[in-house]
């Protein structure tokens, strides 16, 4: 799967599942993934994006476009494994 749904999680609950998801996606050779975090207060979104900044094989990421979930989703591009 190239998406993880973290809606309903608290800020302190997203690090472990998000990092595990990213590791699996990277090992599987996926080039882009969706992080669905919802809008809410913005705390989970902020935590997700801070984590994405620190993962060395995340090349770039952006908020979803309107038809992609808007600011309730973040789309990340992963480096090629080779």
HELIX and SHEET records of a PDB file:
HELIX    1   1 UNK A   11  UNK A   13  5                                   3    
HELIX    2   2 UNK A   15  UNK A   27  1                                  13    
HELIX    3   3 UNK A   43  UNK A   54  1                                  12    
HELIX    4   4 UNK A   66  UNK A   68  5                                   3    
HELIX    5   5 UNK A   70  UNK A   72  5                                   3    
SHEET    1   A 4 UNK A   3  UNK A   5  0                                        
SHEET    2   A 4 UNK A  32  UNK A  36  1                                        
SHEET    3   A 4 UNK A  73  UNK A  78 -1                                        
SHEET    4   A 4 UNK A  58  UNK A  63 -1                                        
END                                                                             
